[in-house]
Every structure is written in C-alpha cells, then in structure tokens.
Amino acid sequence: TVVLCARAGDPVGVLRAQGARRVLLLTTLGLALYPAFVGVTLDVAWLAVYAALAGLCQAGMDLVMFDMLMNTFPAAKAPTFVAVNQTTNHFSNILAPLLGTLLADHVGLGGALVAAAVVRLAGFLLFVLDRGAQGSPAGNDEN
C-alpha cells in the first residue's frame, strides 16, 4: 500500500483525499475478513491472494493509524508518543503469534482462525461505532 501510494503521489495526500476514517474502516475490514477466508479456502493459490490483500490492508492501516496518531498529540511530545506507539506495536507483534499458536493447540486451527476473525471484526465494529470528537476514530477526520 505504501509503495502504491508513493507511486500515486503523496501517500498522506491519498489518505486525505479518501478520508482517514474511510481508509481505516476499509483496511480494518479487509484484515478482519482475512482469517475467515483462510479458514474456508481449499485452494492454496487463493491463500496467496488473500495474504497479498491482507498485506496491503495492514500497510494501509499502519499508514492511517500513524497519520492519525501524529495529528492527535502535541508536536513537542512527538518522540514520546511515537516511541510508545512503536513499542506497543512491536510487543503485540511478538505476543500475537504466541497466543495464536497456543489457541490453535487447544481448539484447532479452524477454531483459532474463527476466533481471530471474531476479534478482528469486533475491532472493526468498534471503529465503526466510534465517531470521536469530530467524527473520526482519532477525532481528527480532516487531517
């Protein structure tokens, strides 16, 4: 997504043209559907397609979330907020596969994929329901 946005011009400009909230909702929904699609797919070729689309959605969500983060805190405290954001992201990137494997060992791969889809859909629904202070999840729809 970042490469596609860069080829299209200014990546933040693309986000602003589409609206950060809209891009966030689309990418979050795409990521929510990924484990469900993987769970019901019988053809390995489709797994590659789903993984590629999920990768685009993840890159888009990362870009939107970082842009929204940069617009919600004071510029003087930017290094602290960025550090906390990156630390939290990296911690979840380490913990999630471990928890997923543990869950798959207990309920099976199909059950773990269903659980992942449910959790991701819950996150998507929270973004849908949260209108923020000015109509976006970060309260900053125009930025």
N, C-alpha and C positions, 0 to 999 in steps of 0.2 A: 504494500500500500504506500509506504513511504517512497519507494522508487517510482511508482506510478504517479503519485502526487508531484514528485520532483520533476518528472518528465512533463507533466501538465503545466508546470509553472511553480508558483509559490505554494508549498503544501499547506501552510496556515491559511492562505487565501482560499484554497479549495475548501477547507473546513468552514471558513467564514461564509463562503458562498452557499454551501449546503446547510449551514447552521450546525453548531457543535452538538446540539441536542439530537438532531436528526441522525447525524453520523454515529453518535454514541448509541442510539437505540438500534440502528441497523447492524452495527458491528456486534453489539451485545447479543442481539437476537441470533445472528449468524453463529456466534460462539456457543450459544445455548443449544442450538439445534445439532451441532457437530457430534456430540456423543450419542444422541438419539439416532442419527443417520448411520454412524459407525456400527451401532448395535443391531440395526436391522439389515445391513448390507451383506449380501452373499458374494458379491463380485469384488475381488481385490482391486481391480482397476478403479472402481468408484472410490475406494478408500483414499487413493492418491488425490483424486479430485476434491474430496471432502477435506483432506488435510491441507491442500493448497488454499482452498477457500477459507478455512479456519485460520491459516497463517495470515492471509490478507485482512481478515476481520480482527485478529489480535493486533497486528501492526496499526490498523486504523484506530482501534480502541486505545492503544497506548498513546498514539499521537493526540487524540482528542482529550484523553484524561490529563496528559501533561499540559496541553494548551489551557485546559480549564483550570488546572492547578495553578499555573503561572498567573492567571487572571484573578485569583481569589485571595492572595496573600500580599502583604506589604513588600515592596521591592527590597527594602533593607534587610528583610529576613529570608530572602530567596535561598541562600545556601543552606540554611537550616531546614526549610520546608522541602527542598529538593532532596537533601540527604535523608530525611525521614521517609519521604516517598520511595526513594530508591531502595532503602533498607527494607521497608515493608514489602515491596515487590519481590526483592531477592529472597526474603525469608519465606514468602508464600511459594515461590518457585522451587524452593528446597523441600518444604513441608508437603505440598500438594501431591507429588508423586509417591511419597512415602505413605501418606494416608490412603491414596487411591489403591496402592498395592495391598495394603492391609485390608481395606474394604473388599477388594476383589478376592482375597484369600478366604474371607468369611461368607460372602454372598454370591460369589461367582463373578465372572467378567460382565455378563449381561446385567446383573443387578447393580454392579458398580457403575456401568455406563448409564443406566436409568437414574441412579442417584445423582450422578454428575449432571445429567440433563435437567433434573428437577431443581438442583441447587442453582444452576446457571439460569434457568427460566425464572426462578424466584428473584435472582439479581436483576434480570431484565425487567420483571414486573415492578420491582422497587424503583428502577429508573423511570418507568412509565408513570408511576403514581407520584413520584417526587417532582413537583414543579418548581421547587426552590423559591428564593426570594423574588426573582424576576422572571420566572418561567422556565428555568433550566435546572438540571440537577446541581449545577455549581452556582446557580443564582446569577449567572452572567451570560445569558443567551446571545447578546450582541457581540461578545468577544470571542 
